[in-house]
Amino acid sequence: MCHNSIHNFSCTNLLWKFIKCLKKVQISASLPSSDQFEMKNSETTTKTFCLPAGVKKTISWEVTPTVIGQMNATVIAEAIKSGEQCGEQKTSIPKRGSRDVVIHSVRVVPEGTLEEQTHNSLLISNGNPVSETVKFELPSSYVPGSEKAVISICGDIMGPSMNNIADLLAMSYGCGEQNMVLFAPNIYILKYLTMSNQLNPTVLSKGKDMLEKGHARQLKYMRPDGSFSAFGLSDLEGSTWLTAFVTKTLSQARNLTFIDEDNVKRSMDWLKTQQKPDGCFKATGRLLNNGMKGGVNDEITLTVYISISLLENGLEFNDPVVMKAQECIAAESLDSASLYKMALKSYAFTLAGDMEKRAATLEKLEEKAQKTGGLMYWTQETKPQSESYWSKPNSVNVEMTSYVLLALASSKNPTKKDLGNMGAIVRWLSKQQNAKGGFSSTQDTVVALQALSLYASKTYSKAGEMTVDVTTKKGFHHRFHVDSGNRLLLQKKQLPEVPGEYTVTVSGNGTIMMQAVQSHNVNPKAGEDAFEVSAELSCVNSDLLQISVGFRYIGKRPSTNMVIMEINMLSGFLPQTESIDKLEKHPMVKRVEKREDAVSIYIEKVTSEPQTLQLQAEQNVPVTGRKPAIISIYDYYMPEERKTISYLKDC
């Protein structure tokens, strides 16, 4: 039977396989009608047939799902009396097991690709009610029936991330750097809960379990020399950047789970061997995130990052390795540094205790900050960030803004101005979070959650009781209650009408993190693309489809960061195993993840040079009236750079 189907296509479901019986039986099999699917006009709900002894038989019905979500199909089969003979034998009815009922579920998905938009807001009530209006609208290209809207609230700014810690990003986790988003945030959240005295045994147990699993997974990407790389031994060499990232994170987890100190020491020793006489670190290994690439001074940016890692790992600022790194960093003037580099430097100088350079860097950063509507952030774009209510965050902007927050929040004696700037930064960062409490990519999510948890632990205060009312002019009303017992709970309510306008009102004393999420499917549309993608389809035979995907990068950079290509299967098709094996051997493919209805392909980088990857799919269930399937390609570290196309082929 179809396990997954696209809304409004017909699927010939192999609903019932009758096994061999010792005696011949007459069987009546029926598929009761349902409002969840429509049956083809020529089909009958009940089918009667003979099942000879020792013979298997399969029957089918052609149905079209009419719902999105879960569709249930019930088949009732029973042995019946019959005066007719089946061949030369008379039929009989078993004394036991003469009737059976099976309910099979099918996940019905809308056509097109999912588009999810999030709006977050920190609503602070000091005794007087505070309101905000949320307006849900749908684009003209949305797929009817796919629309959904949810409002959720939490009494803690870390709440959304805590409640979705295993699912912070709506993307793949297939390499040594991406795995860290399943590991590092647990550390920051557990430390925050400990400092705010909100940690309970259940959360601690769950957090430690995730740390242990994440740690075990990460060790798979460790190389014999102590370094780490994105794809472990399949890479030519270890990565200084990733090794620094992993090492500092492992050291931060020491008090929460068992960490083999020998592994940490080996990684630290390897890092030290990568330092050059001038104090800068060599950019060894592939740097998957080219947000760190800023021209001739790449090594300085990398050295700032590694310096942060060494200091967070427990090295003193007067350690020879750290001091040499500071010499490398100081060799570049502040005026020539990029915003990204300045943001990293502000935190590095804070950790190193160099208050003079810290103050100068923060002063320069404030001059270049974007300040609007009580928000404060930094952007690499020359044009201002979109002011759309549902605007999508830029990964690099989130990351460097988070580093500035870390620099400010790490101060032992923040000034009143610092506190004001931190509040404005936190309000902006909270607006950039996705529906799961993460951000766009791995690095921005890890750094932002580290910064937010540090800020939250330093500004934590017990809140009183609060109510949150969600209302419409048409009479809808839902009330949430928040108190000290449930302030960490993420409470949700699916809204009855989209599009629609809803008013959220907070009463009481405290801060509410309000999140509005609207989702819908859209068909691929033309726009300003960063990739050129095409699909050439051919039938190898009636049950085997070959998909050749041609692609190249047409964006503004010489090349991309790591790219992920998602090839969704047509309904009734599965990825062919032999084809996956061949794809994994392609020189530009680092990893392939196979699922029942899709394949994710990890590509180290894409340039303007045209490339082609081939995949074969096998038909396992006959389907009529198929809907198109989707192929997407996107830059993992700049997910706003993506291209989606659809394809359709019957063999």
N, C-alpha and C positions, 0 to 999 in steps of 0.2 A: 504494500500500500504506500501511497505518497506520504513521506514524513513531513515535507514542507511543500507548500504550494503558493502560487501568486494569485491574489484575488481576481475572480471573474475569468479563470480559465478552466477548461475541462480536463479532468484527470481520470484516466481509466484505472480505477483502483483494483488491484488484485486483493480483494478483501478477505477471501476465505480459501484456504487450502485444506482439502479433505484428505486425511491420511488413510492408509490402507486399513480396511476392515477385514475381519476373519470371515464374515458372511456378507452376502449381498443385501444392501438396504436401499430403500426409496427415501430420498431426502428432500425436504422443503426448506429452502433458504430464503430469508427475506431481509430486506434493507428498509426499515420503516422510514416514511417521509419525515423531513425535518425542515424547520425554517432556517437551518444553517447551510443548506445546500439545495440545489435544484438538480433533478434527474433528467437525463436526456429523454425527449418525448417518446422515443421508440423503446425505452427501457421499461420493464415491469418491476414492481417492488418485490415480487416473489418469484422464485425460480425453483422448479421441481425437476429432479433428475434421478437416474439410477446410479448407484455407486457399486460396481461389481467387486466381489471379494478380491483383495490383493491389488487393487488399482487406486492410484491417486488422481484427484481431480481438482481443478481450479476454476472458479467462476468469478465474474467481474461485473461491476456496474460503472457506467460513466456518469460522473457527477461534476457539478460546478459549484465551488464554494460561494456563498453569498454573504459571509461574515469575514471580518478581519480579526485575527487573534486565534483562539482555539476553536476548531471545528470537531465535533464528536460524531462519529458514524457507528451505528449499532447494527450488528448482524445477528440474526436469530436463525439457528439451524436445528431441525429436529427430524428424526426418523418417523415416517408416517406409514399407515397401513395402505396397502395397494393390492388390488385384485390382479394387477397386471404382472406378468413375468418380465424380469430384466434379462433378456437372452433366454437361456435354458433353465435358469434358476429362479425360484420364488424368493421374494424379499422377506426379510424378517425385521422385527423391532428389538433391539437390545433391551435386556431387562434393566440394565443400569446405563446411565450416560446416553440416553436417547435424545436429549435436548441440551443445547449449549448456546450461550449468549456471550458475545465479545464486543467490547466498546473500544474503538481505536480513535486516538486523537491525532489531528493534523494541524500543524502550525501554519496558518494562512497569513501571508504577508502582503502588504500593498505593493503595487508596482512602483518603479522609480527608486530613488535613493532617499534615505532618511535625512532630514534636515532638522536639527535641534537648536533652539535658541534659548538663551538663559538671561534673565535679568535678576541681579542681586541688589539688595539694599539693606544697610544697617539702620534700623529704626530705633531711636533712643527716646524713651519716655521718662520724664522726671516728675510724674504725677499728673501731667496734663496729656490728654490723648494726642497721638501723632498719627496722621493718615497719609497714605500714598495711593494713587490710582494706577492700576495696571491695565493696559489696553492690549488685548490679544487680537492680532490681525493675521490674515492668511494671504499669501501671494497668489496671483492669478494662475500660477503653474502648479498649484498643489493638487495632489491626488485625492479626490473626494473619498471620505471614509477613513482617511489616515490621520486626521487631525486629532490632537489631544492636548490638554492644558492642565497643569498641576501647580498649585501653590503649596509651598512647604515653609515651615518656620522652625527656628531653633533658638534657644536662649543663650547660645554660645557661638562665637565666631568660628570656632574650630569644629562645630557640630556637623556640618555637611561632610567634611573630610573624614571625621571619625566614623560616621555611619556608612561610608562607602570606601573604607580603607583598602579593600581588595579590588576595587573597580574604579580607580580615580581617573583613568583615561579611557576614552572610547576608541582605543587603537590596540595594535599588537604589542606583545611583550617578548619578542623572540631573540633578543641579544643581550650581551652582558651589561650594556648601559641601561637599556629599557627595564631590565629586571630590577634595577635599583629603585624604581618608583613603587615597587611592591615591598621594598625593604626599608629605605631611609625614612619615609613619612611616619612609619610606626614608631621610630625612635623619638621623633619630635613630639608626637602626640602623647606617648606614654610619659615623657618628661614633663610636658605641660600639665597633664592630669595629676602627676605626682606633686608638682610645685603648687598647684591650685587645690590640692587635697580632695580631688574628685575621683581618684583612681579606686576602682572596686575590683575584687578578685576575679570576676567574670571577664572584665575588659583586660585585666593584666594577663590572664591565661590566654585569651585570644590573641593579644598583641605579641606575647612571647612565642606562641605557636607560629605566627606569621613570620616573625624574625628568624626563627630556626629554619623554616622552609626557605625563606629568601636567602639566608646565609648559605645553605646547602646548595641552592641553585647557582649562587654567584661563584662558588668555588669551582664550578664546571668551566668557568671562563678564565681560571688562573693558569698561568703557564709555569713550566718548571723553574724558570729564573725568578719567580715571585711577581712578575708583572701580570696585568690583566689586559685582555683585548676583547673587542666586541663579539667575536665569534671563536674565542679560545684558540685551540691549536690549529684551526683552519686558517688563521691569519699568519702572515709571515713573521710578525714581531709584535711585542707588547706595545701598549699605548701609554705614554707618560700621563696624558690627561685622564684617561679612565682609571689608571692605577692610583693616581692621586685622589680621585673621587671615591673609589671603593675603599681605599685605606683609611681616609678620614671618617668614613661612615662606619666602618668596622670598629674603629677606636671609640666612636660615640656610643656604640651598642654594648660596650664592655660590661656595664652595670646592669644590663637587661637580659643578656643571654650569653652562653658560652662562646667566646671567640678565641681561637687558637693564636696565642701571642707570637708563636713562631712564624705563622703566616703573615701577620702584620709586620713583623721585623724584616722578613724576607722582602716584602713589598717596599718597605721604607728604604732598605739597603739598595734595592734596585733603582728606586727613584733618585737616590743620592748619586748613583753612577751616571745619571743622565745630565748632571749639572756641569756646565762648561766653565772654563777658567774665569770668564767675565761674570759668573753668577747666574746667567740665564740657563734655562732648561731646554734641552733639545726636544723638538716636536717629533718624538719617535712614534711610529704607528699612525694609522689613519685617524684623523680627527673628524669624527662623523658629524659633529656640529660645527659648521663653518661660520657660525655667529662669532667665533673667536678669531676669525681670520680678518685682520684689518690692514693688510699691506705688508710693508717691510718689517714692521715691529710685531709680527705674530708671536715670536718667542717671548717678548715682554709680557703680552697678555697671558700666555700660558704660564709664565713664571709667577705672575700675580696670583693666578688660580692655584698653582701648586704651593705657593707661599701660604695661602689661606688654609689649604689642606694640612700642611705641616704644622701650622700653629694650632689648628683645631685638633690635631692629632696629639697635642701635648708637648711639642717642642717649644723651648723657651725662645724669646725673641733674640737672645744673645747666642743662640746656637750657631756655630760656624756656617752651616748650610743656609739657615734663615738669613743670617747677616749678609752672606754673599748674594742671596736672592734679592735682598733689599738694595744692594748696589746696582744690580741689573735694572730693577724697577726705577730707581732714582735717575738712571742715565737718560731717561726720556722726560722732556719738559711736560708740565701739566697742560700747556696750551696746545701741544701737538697730539695729545691723547684723545682717543675716541670717547664718546659718552659711555659706551660699554666698559671700556678699560678704566675710566674714571670711577665708575660705580664699584667695580671690583677693588680698585685701589683704596677707596674710602673704607671698605671693610677690612682690607689687609692692613692698612695703617692703624686701624682701631685695635685689631688683634695684636699687632706688634708694639703697641703702646707709643707710637710716634704721633703724639697729639698735634704737633705743629703741622706736619704734612696732612694729617686727617682733617684739621680745621680748614686748611687751604683747599683741599679737594672738595669738601662739603660745600664750601663757599662758592666754588666754581660750579658745582653741580646745581646749587640753588639758582644760580643765574640762568641756567639752561633748562630749568624745570618747567613743565607745563602745569599751569595752575588755573583751574576753572571750576566753578560751582562747589567749592569746598573740597576739591580733589587735587592731588599732586602726584605727578608721574613724569617719566622720562621716555622719550621716543626717538628712534633713529631716523624716522621719516622726516623729510623736509616739509611735507604737507601735514596739517594737523590730523590727529586721529579722528575717525568717524564718530560723530556724536549720536549715532543711531541708538535708540533705546535698547535694541537687541544686538549691538555691535559685537563683533568677534575680536578677542584679544590677540595681540601680536606677541609671540613667544619670547622674542628677545627683549621687548619692552617690559614684559612682566619680570623677566629674570633680572635685568639691571635695576629696575625699581625696587625689587626685593633686596638686592645687595645694599642699596642705600638704607632701606629700613633696618637691615641687620646692623649696619654701621651705627645708626642712631640708637637702636634698641640695646646695643651692646655697651653703651656708655653707662658707667656707674652712677653718674650724676647728670642726667639729661636736664637741659634748661627748659623753661616754659615754651620757648620757641621750638625746641626739639620735639616736645610733646605734641605741640600743635601740628608740626609737619608730619610726625608719625601718624597722627589721627587721620590727616588728609590722605596719606599714602595708603593706609589700611582701608579707608573707604573706597579708594580707586581699585586696589587689589581685590577686594571682596566682589566688586562689580565684574571682574574678569573671570571669576570661577565658572567652571562648567557645571552641569546638573549633578555631577558626582562629587563636587568639592575639589576637583583637580583643576588644571589649567589646560594649556594647549599641548604640551609635550613633556618629556621627562625632566629636563633640567629646570625649566621654569616652575614646574610643579614641586620639585624637591626643594629648590631654594625659597620659593614663596611660602611653602608650608613651614620651613625652618624659621623664616622671618616672622610669619604670623603667629606661630606658637610662642616664639620668644617675646613678642609684643604682648600677646594675650597673658602670658605668665606674669609679666611685670605690671600689667594694668588690671589684673583680675580683681573683681569684687563680687561679693555675694549679692544676688538680686532678690527682690521681693517677688510677690505674686503678680503675674501679668495675664491679661487676656488679649487675644488677637481675633478681631472680627473681620470676616471676609463677606462682603455684601454686594448686591447689584440693585439697580433701580427696578428690576423686574421681580424683586422679592426674594432672591436667593440669599441665604444667610448660613454661615458656618462659623462656629467659635472654637478657637484653640485655647487651652489653658496651659500656662507655663509657671513652674515654681522650682524651688531648689531640688526637688526630687526628680524632675524630668527635664531640666534645662539642657541636658546633652542629647535628649531624644529629638530626632528629626521627624516632626509631625507633618503629614501630607494630606491633601485633599484634592481629588480629581474634580475639575470644574465641569459643570453640566453643559456649558455652551461656549463654542468657539466658532467664529470670533465673538468677542464680548468685552465689556468693560467692568472691572471689579475694583472695589475700594477695600484696602487693607488698613484697619485701624488698631493701633496698639495702645492699651491703657495699663497703668500701673507704674512701677519703677524698675528700670533696667533696660537692657539692649536686646533687641530681637534681630536675628539674621533672617530676612525674608528672601525667599527665592521663588521666582516665577519661571516656569519652564513650558515652552510650547514646542510641540514637535509635529511634523507632518512629512509626508513623502512628496518629492517633486521629481518631475521628469528632467533629464539633462537639458541644460539651456546654454545658449551661446553667451560668451562674456569675454573678459580680458583674461586669457589663459596663460599659464606658465608652462604648460606641456602641450605637445601635439600628440594625439593618440588616435589610432585607427585599429580596426579589427577585421581581419580577412578570415572568412569561414569556409570550410570545405568538409564534405562528408567522405570519410574514409570508407564507410559502409553504412547500412541503414541504422546501425546502433552506435556508430563511433564518429564523433564530431571533432575536427581539428580547428583550434582557435589560434591564429597567429596575430599577436598584438605588436603593432609597430608604434614606436614612441621616440620622442626626443624632447629636450628642454629648450624652451623659447623665452625663458624669463630674462631678468636683468643681470644675473650673475654668470660667471664663466661656467660654473657647474653647481649642482645641487648638493645638499647634505645627503644622508642616507635616504633612499626613497622606498616606499612600500607600494606595491601594485596589488590590488584586490580584484580577483576575477570571480564574480558570482556565477554560479551554475544556472543554466536554464532549468526550468521545472522538469523533473523526471530524469535529469542527468547527474552523474557523479564524476569527480575527477578520476582519471585513470592512473592507477598506481605506477605502471611502467613509465608513463609520461612524466610523472612527478620525479621519479628517479633520474630521468634524463635531464630534466630542468635543473635539478640540484647540481649537476656537473657543469652547467654553463659557467664560463669564467666570470661573468659579471654578477652572478647570483650568489649571495652569501648564505641564504637560508630559504626554505620553503615550508610553510605550514599548511597542512591539508585539513579541511573540515568537510562535513557532509555536503554542505551547499556552497562552499567557496574555497579559494586558494589564496594565501597571502605570500607574496614573493618579495624578499628583501634584496634590494639592489644597492651596492656600495655608493654609487653616485651616477648621475645622468648628465650628459653634456648635450651640446647642440647636434652631435653626430647621431644620425638615425640608427636605431637598434630594433631588433625583433626577438621576441620570445614566443615559444610555441608550447601549447598545452592541449592534450586530448581529453575529451569527456565521453563517458559511456552512458548510454541510455539504459536505465534500469526499470523504468515504468513508462509505458506508452501514454502520451499526452496529446490532446487536440486543443487547438485554439490557444497556444502558448502566448505568454506575454514576454516582452524583451527582458533580458537580464543586464546587469550593470558591470562595467569595468571601471575602476577608479585607480588613479595614480596620484600620490601626494608626497611632498617633502616632509619627513617625520618631524624635523625641527622647525619647519615653517609650514604647518598644515594648511595655512591659508592659500598656499600655492598648490593647487590641485586641479585635476581635470577628470571629468566623468563622462563616459559615453555608454550607449546601450547597444546590445547586439541581439539578433534573433535569427535562427536557422532551423528548419525542419529537414531531417534526412529521410 
